[in-house]
Amino acid sequence: QDGRSALHWAAGSGQKETCRLLCDKGGKELLQLQAEDGWTALFWAAGAGLDEECRAMVEVGGRDVLLLSAKDGGSCLHRAAWRKSEELCRLMVSVGGAELVRKQTVRDRRSCLHVAAEAGMVELCKEMIAVGGKELLQMQDGDGNTVLHWAAAHANLELCQLCVARGGMELLMMPGKDHWSCLHHAAFAGAGPICNWLASQGGRALLALVDKRGQTAVQVARANPDLASGGINKALHDLLDLALQYGLERA
């Protein structure tokens, strides 16, 4: 049904022993079978949290099975990251390499790195970035945002530092949705420590970036009702001082 094999059904229903038996008997050829939606049995197993069975499938199917994509562009690594199966993800990354970690879904353009970041797996992100390099870091989701934009908006300093260390000034200055920079996202969120660190890396050039409405990060922060009534002065005191020094704000 729907092009699914017996192994698809066993993986989807969590039948561990049946999965192992079919994997041993059918080998790589069975593991490469894709249903009408493009999913292999490994997709189902990863989504069901059958980590041991997934590892066995990777050992048998290798890189060829890992690189198979669903019709929506997603990979088995997307599924494993969504389940926060960190050790399994590490295995997939080591075997699948750059081509696997750079896969993006068709609809929302999310890379495996976006999914891992949203799951809070910073150490896994570090390994993905080491394999995928700058090209992975510069991948933008359906809203035009890189993982650095996401990390800044969610006040994840460690991930911000990790991204900038590999992506450099080019990544730091990349515009996202509505031409918001990573600093726009951090300032709007009132994330003072993130703003201070980003500004220390990007300097005046980053502070002077404007969005499609012509607003700097500080001006966007002023428009946030949650930072109204002087709240911005407390949350972003150092950033405001720096903007004043650069002549980008009036006292």
C-alpha positions in Angstrom: 0.0 0.0 0.0 1.3 3.5 -1.0 4.5 1.8 -2.1 5.5 0.8 1.4 7.3 -2.5 2.0 7.0 -4.8 4.9 10.0 -3.1 6.4 8.3 0.3 6.2 5.3 -1.1 8.1 7.5 -2.8 10.7 9.5 0.4 11.3 6.4 2.6 11.4 4.8 0.4 14.0 7.8 0.0 16.2 8.4 -3.8 15.6 12.0 -3.9 16.4 12.7 -7.7 16.0 10.9 -7.7 12.6 12.9 -4.7 11.5 16.1 -6.4 12.3 15.1 -9.6 10.5 13.9 -7.9 7.4 17.0 -5.7 7.3 19.3 -8.7 7.5 17.3 -10.6 4.8 16.6 -7.8 2.4 19.9 -5.9 2.7 20.7 -2.6 1.0 18.2 -3.2 -1.9 15.3 -3.3 0.6 16.5 -0.3 2.5 16.6 1.7 -0.7 12.9 1.1 -1.5 11.0 4.4 -1.3 7.2 4.7 -0.9 5.1 7.1 -3.0 6.1 9.9 -0.6 9.7 9.1 -1.0 10.2 7.8 2.5 12.4 4.8 3.1 12.0 2.5 6.0 14.8 4.4 7.7 12.6 7.6 7.7 10.0 5.6 9.5 12.4 4.1 12.0 14.0 7.5 12.7 10.6 9.1 13.3 9.6 6.2 15.6 12.7 6.5 17.8 14.0 3.1 16.9 17.6 4.3 17.2 19.3 0.8 17.4 17.4 -0.4 14.4 18.3 2.8 12.5 22.0 2.2 13.3 21.7 -1.3 11.9 20.1 0.2 8.7 22.9 2.7 8.3 25.5 0.0 8.7 23.8 -2.1 6.0 22.6 0.7 3.6 25.5 3.2 4.1 25.7 6.6 2.5 23.5 5.7 -0.5 20.5 5.0 1.8 21.1 8.1 3.9 21.1 10.4 0.9 17.7 9.4 -0.3 15.2 12.3 -0.1 11.5 12.3 0.4 9.3 14.2 -2.1 9.2 17.1 0.3 13.0 17.3 0.3 13.4 16.0 3.8 16.0 13.5 4.8 16.2 10.8 7.5 18.5 13.2 9.3 15.7 15.7 9.5 13.6 13.0 11.1 16.3 12.0 13.6 17.0 15.6 14.6 13.3 16.3 15.0 13.2 13.3 17.5 16.3 14.7 19.2 18.1 11.4 18.7 21.5 13.1 19.0 23.8 10.0 18.9 21.9 8.6 15.8 22.3 12.1 14.2 26.0 12.0 14.8 26.3 8.7 13.1 24.3 9.9 10.1 26.4 13.0 9.8 29.6 11.0 9.9 28.4 8.7 7.2 26.3 11.0 5.0 28.7 13.9 5.0 28.2 17.4 3.6 25.6 16.3 1.0 23.3 15.0 3.7 23.6 17.9 6.2 22.9 20.4 3.4 19.6 18.9 2.4 16.6 21.3 2.7 12.9 20.6 2.8 11.0 22.0 -0.2 8.2 23.9 1.5 9.8 25.7 4.4 13.5 25.3 3.2 14.7 24.1 6.6 18.1 22.5 6.6 19.0 19.8 9.0 21.0 22.4 10.9 17.8 24.5 11.4 16.1 21.5 12.9 19.0 20.6 15.2 19.3 24.2 16.4 15.6 24.4 17.2 16.0 21.1 19.1 18.7 22.8 21.2 21.4 20.3 20.2 24.4 22.7 20.1 27.1 20.0 20.0 25.4 18.3 17.1 25.2 21.7 15.3 29.0 22.0 15.8 29.5 18.7 14.1 27.1 19.6 11.3 28.9 22.9 10.7 32.3 21.3 10.7 31.0 19.0 7.9 28.8 21.4 6.0 30.9 24.5 6.3 29.9 28.0 5.2 27.5 26.8 2.6 25.4 25.2 5.3 25.5 28.3 7.6 24.4 30.5 4.7 21.3 28.3 4.0 18.1 30.3 4.6 14.8 28.8 5.5 11.4 29.8 4.0 11.5 33.1 5.8 15.0 33.9 4.6 16.6 33.3 7.9 19.9 31.5 8.6 20.5 29.5 11.8 22.4 32.6 13.1 19.2 34.7 12.7 17.3 31.9 14.7 20.0 31.8 17.4 20.0 35.5 17.8 16.2 35.7 18.1 16.2 32.9 20.7 19.1 34.4 22.7 21.4 31.4 22.2 24.8 33.0 22.6 26.8 29.7 22.3 25.2 28.9 18.9 25.7 32.5 17.7 29.4 32.3 18.6 29.7 28.9 16.8 28.1 30.3 13.7 30.1 33.4 13.5 33.4 31.6 14.2 32.9 29.6 11.0 30.8 32.0 8.9 32.6 35.2 9.6 31.6 38.7 8.7 29.8 37.6 5.6 27.3 35.5 7.6 27.0 38.2 10.3 25.9 40.8 7.7 23.4 38.5 5.9 19.9 39.8 5.7 16.9 37.6 6.5 13.2 38.1 6.3 12.3 41.8 5.8 16.0 42.4 5.6 16.4 41.9 9.3 20.0 41.2 10.4 20.9 38.9 13.3 21.2 42.0 15.4 17.6 43.1 14.5 16.4 39.8 15.8 18.3 40.0 19.0 17.4 43.7 19.7 13.7 43.1 19.1 13.9 40.2 21.6 15.6 42.5 24.1 18.5 40.1 24.3 21.1 42.4 25.7 24.1 40.0 26.0 23.5 38.7 22.4 23.3 42.3 21.1 26.5 43.3 22.8 28.4 40.3 21.5 27.1 40.7 17.9 27.9 44.4 18.0 31.4 43.6 19.2 31.9 41.4 16.1 30.1 43.5 13.5 30.8 47.0 14.8 29.3 50.1 13.1 28.6 48.2 9.9 26.2 45.8 11.6 24.6 48.5 13.8 24.0 50.7 10.7 22.2 48.0 8.7 18.5 48.9 8.0 15.6 46.6 7.2 13.2 47.1 4.3 11.5 49.9 6.3 14.7 51.7 6.8 15.0 50.9 10.5 18.2 50.0 12.4 18.2 47.2 15.0 17.8 49.8 17.8 14.9 51.4 16.0 13.2 48.0 15.6 13.7 47.4 19.3 12.0 50.7 20.2 9.0 49.5 18.2 8.6 46.4 20.4 5.8 47.0 22.9 7.4 44.6 25.3 10.4 47.0 25.5 8.3 50.1 25.8 8.3 52.6 28.8 12.1 52.7 29.1 12.5 48.9 29.1 14.8 49.1 26.1 17.2 51.4 28.1 17.6 48.6 30.6 17.8 45.6 28.3 19.9 47.2 25.6 21.8 49.9 27.5 25.2 49.0 26.1 23.9 48.8 22.5 22.2 52.2 22.8 25.4 53.7 24.0 27.3 52.2 21.1 24.8 53.5 18.6 25.1 57.0 20.1 28.9 56.8 19.8 28.6 55.9 16.2 26.1 58.7 15.6 23.3 56.3 14.7 21.1 57.5 17.6 20.4 60.8 19.2 20.7 61.2 23.0 
